[in-house]
Each structure stands twice: as structure tokens, then as C-alpha cells.
Amino acid sequence: MDYLFRLAEQSGVVLMDGGGFGGPPWSIRVSLANLNDEDYAQIGNYMRKAAQQYSRVEGRPEVEVR
């Protein structure tokens, strides 16, 4: 959950824990409604940046996001 809060604080992108929607553990939910295609690419960029920052700050191994 910390990752989701960090993402929201830094980018304004709000995602939900996927478990609340029947998803597997450690999944997240991205709504696919009412956005332009370019918006999803930007969300992906924000997610990648937040994941990389999270791994550095928390002392975890570098995260490779594809």
C-alpha cells in the first residue's frame, strides 16, 4: 500500500489495491474508462518511476518494471 500512496502523492495518479476487486495478492487495479490512450502511457511512466524510487528508499533490490 505504501507504493500506492507514494504514487498518488508524487503524480496525482490514484490506483487501487487489486485484492479488493478479486485480484491476486500484490496486484493493483487501473481503471480503463474515460482516459485517452496517451494517459495510460503516462500512468505507466509514473508507476515505473515510483517503483524505482520506492526500491531505492526502502533499501530493496532495484525493481525492473517492463
MORA-V614491 format. One record per pair of residues at least 4 apart in sequence whose C-alpha atoms are under 6 Angstrom apart, sorted by sequence separation. I is the first residue (numbers start at 0). J is the second residue. D is the distance in whole Angstrom. If there is no record, write none. Layout:
I/J/D ; I/J/D
This chain:
6/10/6 ; 7/11/5 ; 18/22/5 ; 49/53/6 ; 53/57/6 ; 54/58/6 ; 7/12/5 ; 17/22/5 ; 18/23/6 ; 54/59/5 ; 7/13/5 ; 18/24/6 ; 54/61/6 ; 17/26/5 ; 17/27/4 ; 16/27/5 ; 17/28/5 ; 51/62/6 ; 15/27/6 ; 15/28/5 ; 14/28/6 ; 14/29/6 ; 47/64/6 ; 6/49/6
